[in-house]
Amino acid sequence: MGVLTHEVVHCYQYDALGTCPGGLIEGIADYVRLCAGLAPPHWRKAGGEKWDAGYDRTAYFLAWLEERYGDGTVQELNARMLGVEYDEKIFKRTTGRPVRKLWRLYCESLEEKRDGIVVA
């Protein structure tokens, strides 16, 4: 059911006229799968160098954005890719911060949670 959910998302998501990075396309599909409670047990939150590595890595990053910036954040990111070429500025327009800064904050939050520090 999880794979089917992921694939159906591709039918409805915007792709910035075919210019959106594949990792973001796959990450949005897996974000919906995650929200539907259909994530496989081997998925883990992970940082790393690339926010748009796709699939579960990007899905958890998008879930963090949704939690931090409010319901509809990922939906707004998707909507900003309708009928225009991809530009990373969609993240700044949506959250007020560039995606690289957001990724750094997300990775820091993962480290803080691993170290037992409560993140406010």
ROGUSE-400936 format. One record per atom (N, C-alpha, C): x, y, z. Coordinates in steps of 0.05 Angstrom, whole numbers, plus 32768, in hexadecimal, padded with zeros to 4 digits. Example, Ala and Ser with C-alpha at 12.3 -4.5 7.8 and 13.67 -1.06 7.14 Angstrom:
! residues 2
81087F8E809C;80F67FA6809C;81087FBE809C;81017FD3808E;81117FEB808F;81028001809D;
This chain:
! residues 120
80107FE88000;800080008000;801180198000;80288018800E;803A802F800F;804580377FF4;804E80237FE4;805880287FCA;804280347FB8;802A80297FBA;801480337FAA;800E80507FB1;800E80577FCA;800A80727FD3;801F80857FC7;8038807C7FC9;804E808C7FBE;804A80917FA1;8043807D7F92;804080807F75;802880917F6D;8013808F7F7C;7FFB80A07F76;800280BD7F7B;801280C37F8E;801A80DF7F93;802680EB7F7A;803680DC7F6B;804380E67F53;802E80EE7F3E;801780E37F3F;800180EB7F2C;7FF681077F32;7FF981107F4A;7FED81297F53;8001813F7F5A;801A81397F5D;802D814E7F66;8037815E7F4E;804081767F54;804B81887F3F;806981837F3D;807481877F26;809181817F22;80A081987F16;809681B07F19;80A481C87F0F;80AB81C57EF1;809881BE7EE2;809C81BA7EC5;80B281A67EBE;80B481927ECF;80C9817D7ECB;80E481847ED5;80E7819B7EE3;810281A47EEC;8107819F7F09;80F481957F18;80F781907F34;810B81797F38;811D817C7F4C;813081667F52;8121814C7F59;812A81367F4E;811E811C7F53;811B81167F70;812F811E7F80;812E81187F9D;811781267FAB;810F813E7FA2;80F8814B7FAD;80DE813E7FA4;80DD81377F8B;80C681287F81;80C1810F7F91;80D680FF7F94;80D380E67FA3;80CE80EB7FC1;80DB81007FCB;80D781067FE8;80BB810E7FEE;80AE811E7FDD;809281257FE1;8080810D7FE1;808580FB7FCE;807580E27FCC;807880D27FE6;809180D07FEF;809580C08008;808C80CF8021;808C80EA8020;808080F98036;806380F38039;805480F18023;803880EA8024;803580CD802F;804680BC8026;804680A08030;804B80A0804E;805E80AF8057;806580B18074;804C80BC8084;804080D1807A;802980DC8087;801180C98088;801080B78075;7FFA80A48074;7FFF808C8086;8016808C8094;801D807680A6;8026805D8097;80308061807F;8038804A806E;80568048806A;80668054807B;808380528079;808C80378081;809E802B8072;80A98011807A;80BA80138093;80BE7FFD80A1;80CC7FFF80BB;80EA800580B8;80F5800280A1;81128008809E;811880268099;810380368095;810880538091;8113805F80AB;8126807180A8;8132807F80BF;8136809D80B7;813380AE80CB;813A80CA80C8;815980CB80C5;816280DA80B1;817F80DB80AC;818680F780A1;819D810080A8;81A78119809D;81B881138085;81CF811F8084;81E1811B806D;81E58135805E;81F281338048;81F9814A8039;81E281548027;81D18142801E;81BD814A800A;81A181488016;8193815F8016;8177815F801F;81658152800A;816E81527FF1;815D81477FDC;8166812C7FD3;8170811C7FE5;817881007FDF;816080F07FD7;814980FA7FDF;813080ED7FD7;812680D87FEB;810F80CE7FE5;810280B97FF3;810080BF8011;810680AC8023;810280B0803F;811280C7804B;812A80CB8041;813A80E2804C;812C80FC8048;812381018030;8115811A802A;80F9811A8036;80EC81038038;80D281028044;80D2810B8061;80E681018070;80E88109808D;80EF8127808F;81008131807D;8106814E807C;80ED815E8077;80DD81568064;80C48164805F;80B081628076;80B0814B8084;809F8149809C;80A8815C80B1;80C2816080B4;80CD817380C8;80C5818F80C0;80C6819680A6;80BD81B0809D;80A081B580A4;809081A1809F;807381A380A4;806E81A780C2;807D819980D2;807A819C80EF;808381B780F9;809981C080EE;80A581DA80F7;809681F280EB;808D81F180D3;8082820880C5;8064820780C2;805881F180CA;803B81EF80CB;802E81DE80B5;801681D680BB;800681C680A8;800581D5808D;800981C68078;800781D1805D;802181DA8051;803781D88060;805181E18056;805981D1803D;805881B7803F;806081A68028;804C81AA8011;803381AD8017;801F81B38002;802681CD7FF4;802E81E18003;803681FB7FF7;804F81F87FE6;806381E97FEF;807A81E47FDF;807381D77FC4;806181C37FC6;805881B67FAD;804981CA7F9B;803881DA7FA6;802981EE7F96;803B82027F89;805182097F95;8063821C7F8A;807282117F71;806F81F77F6C;807C81EB7F54;806981E87F3D;805181F37F3F;803E81F27F29;804482067F13;804981FD7EFB;804C820E7EE4;806582207EE3;8079821A7EF4;8092822A7EF4;80A982167EF5;80C182207EED;80D8820F7EF0;80E1820F7F0D;80EE81FA7F15;80F681F77F31;810B820C7F39;810882167F52;811A82287F5E;811A82227F7C;8132821E7F88;813382187FA4;8127822E7FB5;812282467FAA;8117825C7FB9;80FA82567FC3;80EE82407FB8;80D382397FC2;80D482347FE0;80EA822A7FEA;80ED82248006;80EE823E8016;80FD8252800C;80FF826C801A;80E4827A8019;80D782788002;80BC82858000;80A882798012;80AB825F8017;809782518028;809E82528046;80B88251804D;80C0824F8069;80CF82688073;80D882788060;80E9828F8068;81078288806A;810E826F8064;812A82678066;81318257804D;814B825A8044;81548249802D;8155822C8035;8152821B8021;815181FE8026;816B81F38033;818281FE802C;819B81F58038;819C81FB8056;81918212805E;81908219807B;817B82068088;81658201807C;815181EF8087;815C81D4808B;816B81CA8077;817781AF8079;818B81AE8091;819B81C48093;81AE81C580AA;81A081C480C4;818A81D380C7;817B81D380E0;816F81B880E5;816581AB80D0;815A819080D3;816F817C80DD;8186817D80D0;819C816B80D8;81A4817080F5;81A6818A80FD;81AC81908118;81978186812B;817E81878124;8169817C8135;816C815E8139;817481508124;817981338126;818F812D813A;81A5813D8138;81BC81398149;81B4813F8166;81A58154816A;819C815B8186;818B81468192;8179813A8182;81688125818C;8179810C8193;818D81068182;819F80EF8188;81AF80F481A1;81B6810D81A7;81C6811381BF;81B4811681D7;819A811281D5;8188811481EC;8180813081F3;8186814381E2;817F815F81E8;8162816381DD;8152817081ED;8137817681E5;8138818E81D3;812C818C81BB;812C81A181A8;811281B181AA;811481CB81AF;80FC81DB81B3;80F181E38198;
